[in-house]
Amino acid sequence: MNDPARRDWPATLTVQPIRRAAGVVTLPGSKSLTNRALLLAALADGATTLTNVLDAEDTQMMIAALRALGVAITSTGAGLRVQGSAGEFPQRQADLFLGNAGTAMRSLTAALAFAGGTYRLDGVARMRERPIGDLVDALNALGARVRYAGHAGYPPLLIEPARLAGSSAVDIRGEVSSQFVSGLLMAAPLIAPFAGLGINVPGTLISQPYVAMTIALMARFGIEVRRQDTANGCGFLVPNAAYRSPGQFAIEGDASSASYFLALGALAGGPIRVQGAGVASVQGDVAFANLLEAMGARVVWGSDWIETSTTKRLRGVDYDCGAIPDAAMTAAAVALFAHGRTRLRGIGSWRVKETDRIAAMATELRKLGATVETGPDWLALEGPVALREAEIDTYEDHRIAMCFALAAAGGVSVVIRDPGCVGKTFPTFFEVLASVSGT
């Protein structure tokens, strides 16, 4: 695979005014599915060929980590071939650098906690500010020996061989990040000697579609998870069984990345069709199309595609975005063009992502002329009569760069600082944007 994170990027990139946009966008592979599939393929019995694998910084971090753990991953004409380790990583000692890839940090922490080795997991400075304490607490309650090498509750982490506790059930909080629950679910079949592990999530579990995605993918690798909702939250029962390779697995197109082009179709005429995710998708972010429809866009669905176009002036909405936190950032950019006030709720997880996204989005939206208010888990804005040209700071956050490129549909030039940050999940974003945009 090429290394898009090492491309020569300019310090700034100017997105020229977009008068009209139309065309078909073939989506890159889903980051969330790619990193989950890589881990499960590495843990499975047998070899798995993964197709439409996302080639970006976050997935490269996962691939490099798995190779450091002794997993053989090779490129083929069809995709990547992962030789499974049947639940036991060959390398029992490793020092892993995971950049700012949250999916890799959380899932590998859980998987390595019971791998019988000694490991150190670290990342960039921002990763050291992203909480992981809820996951570590749950793992240690089961007998793992995970310690903090820096500030308590945050990476870097030191993992030593576990001493299994007697309980076959554990509680884990889910209101900060659903990745904690997903990581524990994927590791659960490896935790012996239990016949099965009960995972209880008291209270709120945010971003539930991502957990559903994890469960669906585990089923493809032979592990059937049972979910049970309770009066105080939800629970999961994971059998103690071996992951089995499905032979081949095709990664869906990235629904989070689709949001930018679905939004562009709603803002700049369209139609724009995104190919690779649709009605049959296991990704929750396809529901962003429902938000666009609520704002007045025209939306048409297919089994593996979605198409949007402009029908009339968009209107502001009050919308619970707890199930689609990543795509909700795109909704904030769309709200610049809407008539009336838009309030996006259930986005508290923005504060612990690549940056404090609520604060960062508010700052950059104001540069374009929007009136913005924020709270602990919400952001509200009204767009200006006419957008102002602006230079957008991206905070090393790929989604901020991609969201604010859409402001060019308001007839203004938008300067994106550090455009190379899109290499985290969508290295060719600006080229694809230009391919469907008319000036």
PEZIWO-V45615 format. One record per helix or strand of 3 or more residues. SS is the DSSP state (helix for helix, strand for strand). FROM is the first residue (numbers start at 0). TO is the last residue. If there is no record, write none. Layout:
ss=SS from=FROM to=TO
ss=SS from=FROM to=TO
This chain:
ss=helix from=3 to=5
ss=strand from=11 to=14
ss=strand from=19 to=25
ss=helix from=30 to=42
ss=strand from=46 to=50
ss=helix from=56 to=67
ss=strand from=71 to=74
ss=strand from=79 to=82
ss=strand from=92 to=96
ss=helix from=101 to=111
ss=strand from=117 to=121
ss=helix from=126 to=128
ss=helix from=132 to=140
ss=strand from=144 to=147
ss=strand from=156 to=159
ss=strand from=168 to=170
ss=helix from=177 to=187
ss=strand from=195 to=201
ss=helix from=207 to=219
ss=strand from=224 to=229
ss=strand from=232 to=238
ss=strand from=247 to=249
ss=helix from=254 to=266
ss=strand from=268 to=274
ss=helix from=283 to=293
ss=strand from=297 to=300
ss=strand from=304 to=308
ss=strand from=317 to=319
ss=helix from=324 to=336
ss=strand from=340 to=344
ss=helix from=347 to=351
ss=helix from=356 to=366
ss=strand from=370 to=374
ss=strand from=377 to=381
ss=strand from=389 to=391
ss=helix from=397 to=409
ss=strand from=413 to=416
ss=helix from=418 to=423
ss=helix from=428 to=435
